[in-house]
Amino acid sequence: MRIVPVPDDSQKSTGPRLLPPNQCYFKGESGGQFHSKLFVFVDLGTSANSFLKACGTKGEPSVEEIALILLKDPREFFQLAEGRDK
């Protein structure tokens, strides 16, 4: 169920968009600058984060999820990584 509010950067937006908890990840200390270009990270406070964790939100994307993003659009992945070294 789409219950997690995240900012919508599109021009036509009238407010936040809603995503399912299993399509979001918790913000960590590292910041995950590259990952934040590929995945949605949230921090809604202690109580809400506990609820989201019970609903399937994880701390970070798995290797499999990163691989799926890479296979979905390799060219975009390369551009977001800003070259082969990253």
C-alpha positions as CSV (number, residue, x, y, z in Angstrom):
1,M,0.0,0.0,0.0
2,R,1.3,3.5,-0.9
3,I,1.6,5.2,2.5
4,V,5.1,6.7,2.6
5,P,5.1,10.4,1.6
6,V,8.2,11.5,-0.3
7,P,8.9,14.8,-2.1
8,D,7.9,14.9,-5.7
9,D,10.4,16.8,-7.9
10,S,8.2,16.9,-11.0
11,Q,7.0,20.3,-12.3
12,K,3.3,19.2,-12.1
13,S,3.4,18.2,-8.5
14,T,0.8,19.5,-6.0
15,G,2.4,17.7,-3.0
16,P,4.3,14.7,-2.0
17,R,3.9,11.4,-3.8
18,L,3.2,8.2,-1.9
19,L,5.3,5.0,-2.1
20,P,5.0,1.5,-0.6
21,P,7.3,1.0,2.4
22,N,9.3,-1.7,0.6
23,Q,10.3,0.8,-2.1
24,C,11.9,3.1,0.5
25,Y,15.1,2.9,2.6
26,F,16.1,4.7,5.8
27,K,18.6,7.5,5.7
28,G,21.9,6.4,7.3
29,E,24.9,8.3,8.5
30,S,26.8,7.8,5.3
31,G,24.4,9.9,3.3
32,G,24.6,7.5,0.3
33,Q,24.9,10.3,-2.2
34,F,25.1,7.9,-5.2
35,H,22.4,5.6,-3.8
36,S,20.1,8.6,-3.2
37,K,20.1,9.1,-7.0
38,L,18.8,5.6,-7.5
39,F,16.6,4.9,-4.5
40,V,14.3,6.9,-2.2
41,F,15.6,7.4,1.4
42,V,13.3,8.6,4.2
43,D,13.5,9.6,7.8
44,L,10.1,10.3,9.3
45,G,11.1,10.2,13.0
46,T,11.5,7.4,15.5
47,S,7.9,6.3,15.8
48,A,7.1,6.4,12.1
49,N,10.4,4.7,11.2
50,S,9.6,1.9,13.6
51,F,6.3,1.4,11.9
52,L,7.8,1.5,8.5
53,K,10.5,-1.0,9.5
54,A,7.6,-3.4,10.5
55,C,6.1,-2.7,7.1
56,G,9.2,-3.6,5.1
57,T,11.4,-0.5,4.8
58,K,15.1,-1.5,5.0
59,G,18.2,0.3,6.0
60,E,19.9,0.0,2.6
61,P,19.3,-1.5,-0.8
62,S,20.5,-5.1,-1.3
63,V,23.1,-6.0,-3.9
64,E,20.3,-7.6,-5.9
65,E,18.3,-4.4,-5.9
66,I,21.3,-2.4,-7.1
67,A,21.9,-5.0,-9.8
68,L,18.3,-4.8,-11.0
69,I,18.6,-1.0,-11.3
70,L,21.8,-1.5,-13.3
71,L,20.2,-4.0,-15.6
72,K,17.1,-1.9,-16.1
73,D,19.0,1.1,-17.5
74,P,22.8,0.6,-17.7
75,R,23.3,4.0,-19.5
76,E,21.5,6.0,-16.8
77,F,23.3,4.1,-14.1
78,F,26.6,5.0,-15.7
79,Q,25.7,8.6,-16.0
80,L,24.5,8.8,-12.4
81,A,27.7,7.2,-11.2
82,E,29.6,9.9,-13.1
83,G,31.9,7.5,-14.8
84,R,33.3,4.0,-14.5
85,D,35.5,4.6,-11.4
86,K,32.5,5.1,-9.1
